[in-house]
Amino acid sequence: MDKNEELKIIEETQQIVARMKMDDLEEDASLAEQMFDCDCCGKEASLAGSIAYSDYRLCNDCVLLAETGFALGKLKSVDDLINAMEDKRLEELCDFIKKDKISHNN
């Protein structure tokens, strides 16, 4: 696969994933306020545009990473992405713990 094909796949996937989020919000605007912790990146994110893959729920940003990875043949399963994002999840958890500690000390 050449670079032009890869770029085309990336652009198409970006459009599809963005549209999924917009469709979710058009169907139920309250999804923007319903939050969860992404099993992939660890960030708190809106349910809008999120997808459940097996036992994991991914935020819209991580859905984009997953679907792009699948389309380009870089990922075989969501587990590949989950494993690759372990450091990011730990970083988010540490940030949460620091903020929680600060809020309890005030």
Backbone as JSON, one array per atom type, in Angstrom:
{
  "sequence": "MDKNEELKIIEETQQIVARMKMDDLEEDASLAEQMFDCDCCGKEASLAGSIAYSDYRLCNDCVLLAETGFALGKLKSVDDLINAMEDKRLEELCDFIKKDKISHNN",
  "N": [[0.86, -1.18, 0.0], [0.67, 2.14, -0.96], [1.73, 5.49, 0.05], [-0.21, 7.41, -0.69], [-2.56, 5.88, -0.83], [-2.72, 5.1, 1.84], [-3.08, 7.62, 3.07], [-5.56, 8.31, 1.98], [-7.2, 6.32, 3.1], [-6.92, 7.0, 5.81], [-8.07, 9.59, 5.86], [-10.72, 9.0, 5.03], [-11.51, 7.33, 7.13], [-11.36, 9.1, 9.28], [-13.46, 10.83, 8.62], [-15.67, 9.08, 8.74], [-15.65, 8.26, 11.45], [-15.95, 10.72, 12.75], [-18.48, 11.34, 11.81], [-19.98, 9.31, 13.0], [-19.97, 10.15, 15.67], [-21.36, 12.6, 15.44], [-23.82, 11.61, 14.52], [-24.63, 10.1, 16.76], [-25.0, 12.2, 18.59], [-27.02, 13.64, 17.33], [-29.07, 11.82, 17.51], [-29.32, 11.47, 20.27], [-28.82, 13.96, 22.25], [-28.05, 14.11, 24.89], [-25.99, 12.36, 25.24], [-23.61, 13.68, 25.02], [-23.13, 14.65, 27.53], [-22.97, 12.43, 29.07], [-20.58, 10.61, 30.6], [-17.61, 8.53, 30.53], [-14.82, 6.44, 31.45], [-12.35, 5.94, 29.2], [-11.34, 2.79, 28.07], [-9.06, 2.49, 26.66], [-7.34, 4.88, 26.31], [-7.65, 5.98, 28.79], [-8.74, 8.41, 29.45], [-11.39, 10.57, 30.61], [-14.34, 10.6, 28.84], [-16.9, 11.54, 26.47], [-19.86, 9.64, 25.86], [-20.81, 9.85, 23.32], [-20.14, 8.83, 20.09], [-18.52, 6.82, 20.97], [-17.43, 3.38, 21.1], [-18.13, -0.01, 21.86], [-15.88, -2.57, 22.02], [-15.58, -5.88, 22.21], [-14.74, -6.5, 25.47], [-14.12, -3.91, 26.01], [-14.64, -0.35, 26.14], [-14.25, 2.25, 23.95], [-13.27, 5.63, 23.54], [-14.24, 8.25, 21.22], [-11.93, 9.29, 20.0], [-10.08, 7.19, 20.34], [-11.44, 5.2, 19.01], [-11.08, 6.12, 16.43], [-8.29, 5.74, 16.21], [-8.22, 2.94, 16.45], [-9.87, 2.0, 14.3], [-8.53, 3.1, 12.12], [-6.08, 1.81, 12.38], [-6.91, -0.86, 11.97], [-7.86, -0.69, 9.32], [-5.52, -0.05, 7.96], [-4.07, -2.28, 8.38], [-2.4, -2.41, 10.53], [-3.15, -3.1, 13.06], [-4.37, -6.03, 14.58], [-6.26, -6.7, 16.42], [-8.35, -5.2, 18.96], [-7.07, -5.52, 21.32], [-4.38, -5.21, 20.65], [-4.16, -2.42, 20.33], [-4.97, -1.58, 22.89], [-2.87, -2.63, 24.45], [-0.73, -1.17, 23.35], [-1.34, 1.35, 24.22], [-0.9, 1.43, 26.93], [0.96, 2.94, 28.52], [-0.08, 5.53, 28.2], [-2.59, 5.28, 29.45], [-1.77, 4.78, 32.1], [-0.49, 7.19, 32.65], [-2.69, 8.96, 32.57], [-4.12, 7.95, 34.75], [-2.35, 8.51, 36.86], [-2.37, 11.33, 36.72], [-5.05, 11.77, 37.41], [-5.04, 10.82, 40.07], [-3.26, 12.62, 41.27], [-4.68, 15.06, 40.94], [-6.98, 14.46, 42.4], [-5.92, 14.15, 44.95], [-4.98, 16.74, 45.42], [-7.42, 18.13, 45.39], [-8.63, 17.07, 47.65], [-7.01, 18.04, 49.63], [-7.56, 20.68, 49.74]],
  "CA": [[0.0, 0.0, 0.0], [1.51, 3.34, -1.02], [1.37, 6.59, 0.98], [-1.47, 8.04, -1.12], [-3.63, 4.98, -0.4], [-2.8, 5.21, 3.29], [-3.69, 8.92, 3.39], [-6.97, 8.23, 1.62], [-7.84, 5.5, 4.13], [-6.95, 7.79, 7.05], [-9.06, 10.66, 5.7], [-12.05, 8.38, 5.02], [-11.79, 6.84, 8.48], [-11.62, 10.29, 10.09], [-14.8, 11.3, 8.29], [-16.63, 8.11, 9.23], [-15.67, 8.3, 12.91], [-16.56, 12.01, 13.12], [-19.91, 11.24, 11.5], [-20.57, 8.47, 14.04], [-20.18, 11.0, 16.85], [-22.44, 13.52, 15.12], [-25.06, 10.83, 14.47], [-25.0, 9.82, 18.14], [-25.49, 13.43, 19.21], [-28.31, 13.97, 16.72], [-30.04, 10.86, 18.02], [-29.49, 11.7, 21.7], [-27.89, 15.03, 22.63], [-27.58, 13.91, 26.26], [-24.76, 11.55, 25.21], [-22.47, 14.59, 25.18], [-22.94, 14.85, 28.96], [-22.77, 11.12, 29.71], [-19.15, 10.39, 30.52], [-17.04, 7.25, 30.95], [-13.36, 6.39, 31.34], [-11.97, 5.12, 28.05], [-10.5, 1.64, 28.42], [-7.84, 2.52, 25.86], [-6.45, 6.0, 26.67], [-7.82, 6.29, 30.21], [-9.35, 9.72, 29.65], [-12.83, 10.67, 30.73], [-14.82, 11.01, 27.52], [-18.32, 11.47, 26.2], [-20.34, 8.41, 25.22], [-21.06, 10.12, 21.9], [-19.09, 8.36, 19.19], [-17.73, 5.72, 21.54], [-17.83, 2.05, 20.64], [-17.7, -1.15, 22.67], [-15.19, -3.66, 21.31], [-15.44, -6.97, 23.2], [-14.91, -6.05, 26.86], [-13.61, -2.55, 26.12], [-15.35, 0.79, 25.53], [-13.27, 3.22, 23.49], [-13.75, 6.97, 23.2], [-14.24, 8.51, 19.79], [-10.53, 9.43, 19.53], [-9.47, 5.86, 20.28], [-12.12, 4.51, 17.91], [-10.37, 6.54, 15.23], [-7.01, 5.02, 16.18], [-8.48, 1.51, 16.22], [-10.38, 1.77, 12.95], [-7.45, 3.41, 11.18], [-5.13, 0.7, 12.51], [-7.48, -2.03, 11.3], [-7.92, -0.44, 7.87], [-4.15, -0.06, 7.42], [-3.43, -3.56, 8.68], [-1.4, -2.23, 11.6], [-3.7, -3.75, 14.24], [-5.15, -7.23, 14.31], [-7.36, -6.7, 17.38], [-8.37, -4.06, 19.89], [-6.05, -5.79, 22.33], [-3.12, -4.62, 20.19], [-4.21, -1.0, 20.66], [-5.0, -1.46, 24.35], [-1.51, -2.86, 24.92], [0.12, -0.07, 22.9], [-1.72, 2.57, 24.95], [-0.77, 1.21, 28.38], [1.64, 4.08, 29.14], [-1.02, 6.65, 28.19], [-3.59, 5.01, 30.5], [-1.1, 4.97, 33.4], [-0.28, 8.63, 32.78], [-4.0, 9.53, 32.91], [-4.43, 7.52, 36.11], [-1.49, 9.3, 37.75], [-2.9, 12.69, 36.73], [-6.29, 11.74, 38.19], [-4.69, 10.65, 41.48], [-2.69, 13.91, 41.71], [-5.77, 16.05, 41.03], [-7.84, 14.04, 43.5], [-5.2, 14.45, 46.19], [-4.99, 18.19, 45.58], [-8.78, 18.56, 45.72], [-8.93, 16.66, 49.02], [-6.18, 18.83, 50.53], [-8.07, 22.06, 49.77]],
  "C": [[0.9, 1.24, 0.0], [0.96, 4.43, -0.1], [0.05, 7.25, 0.6], [-2.67, 7.19, -0.71], [-3.83, 5.08, 1.11], [-3.47, 6.52, 3.69], [-5.18, 8.93, 3.08], [-7.76, 7.44, 2.67], [-7.97, 6.29, 5.43], [-8.02, 8.87, 6.97], [-10.49, 10.1, 5.72], [-12.45, 7.91, 6.41], [-12.09, 8.01, 9.41], [-13.04, 10.79, 9.86], [-15.87, 10.38, 8.86], [-16.78, 8.2, 10.75], [-16.27, 9.62, 13.41], [-18.07, 11.97, 12.89], [-20.64, 10.38, 12.53], [-20.9, 9.29, 15.28], [-21.33, 11.96, 16.61], [-23.79, 12.81, 15.09], [-25.55, 10.5, 15.89], [-25.61, 11.04, 18.8], [-26.82, 13.87, 18.63], [-29.41, 13.07, 17.26], [-30.36, 11.11, 19.49], [-28.44, 12.7, 22.18], [-27.33, 14.84, 24.04], [-26.31, 13.05, 26.33], [-23.52, 12.41, 25.4], [-22.12, 14.78, 26.66], [-22.7, 13.54, 29.71], [-21.31, 10.71, 29.5], [-18.77, 8.97, 30.99], [-15.53, 7.36, 30.84], [-13.02, 5.43, 30.22], [-11.02, 4.01, 28.48], [-9.17, 1.65, 27.67], [-6.89, 3.62, 26.34], [-6.57, 6.4, 28.13], [-8.47, 7.63, 30.48], [-10.85, 9.6, 29.87], [-13.35, 11.25, 29.42], [-16.33, 10.86, 27.44], [-18.68, 10.13, 25.56], [-20.59, 8.6, 23.73], [-19.87, 9.68, 21.05], [-18.23, 7.25, 19.75], [-18.27, 4.39, 21.02], [-17.31, 1.02, 21.64], [-17.11, -2.2, 21.74], [-14.95, -4.74, 22.36], [-15.74, -6.43, 24.59], [-14.5, -4.6, 27.07], [-14.57, -1.53, 25.52], [-14.29, 1.84, 25.23], [-13.94, 4.55, 23.18], [-13.62, 7.19, 21.7], [-12.82, 8.66, 19.24], [-9.85, 8.07, 19.38], [-10.15, 4.98, 19.24], [-11.43, 4.85, 16.6], [-9.04, 5.81, 15.11], [-7.22, 3.54, 15.83], [-8.88, 1.25, 14.78], [-9.33, 2.08, 11.88], [-6.42, 2.28, 11.19], [-5.62, -0.56, 11.83], [-7.43, -1.87, 9.79], [-6.54, -0.49, 7.22], [-3.42, -1.37, 7.66], [-2.37, -3.48, 9.75], [-1.84, -2.9, 12.9], [-4.51, -4.97, 13.81], [-6.38, -7.29, 15.23], [-7.29, -5.45, 18.24], [-7.33, -4.26, 20.98], [-4.7, -5.21, 21.94], [-3.06, -3.14, 20.55], [-4.2, -0.78, 22.16], [-3.59, -1.63, 24.92], [-0.58, -1.71, 24.55], [-0.14, 1.21, 23.69], [-1.55, 2.46, 26.46], [-0.12, 2.4, 29.08], [0.71, 5.29, 29.24], [-2.07, 6.48, 29.29], [-2.99, 5.25, 31.88], [-0.86, 6.45, 33.67], [-1.59, 9.32, 33.2], [-4.38, 9.18, 34.34], [-3.62, 8.32, 37.12], [-1.98, 10.74, 37.85], [-4.17, 12.77, 37.56], [-5.97, 11.67, 39.68], [-4.13, 11.96, 42.03], [-3.78, 14.95, 41.9], [-6.7, 15.73, 42.19], [-7.2, 14.38, 44.84], [-5.21, 15.94, 46.46], [-6.38, 18.67, 46.0], [-9.16, 18.17, 47.16], [-8.12, 17.46, 50.05], [-6.67, 20.27, 50.64], [-9.32, 22.19, 50.57]]
}
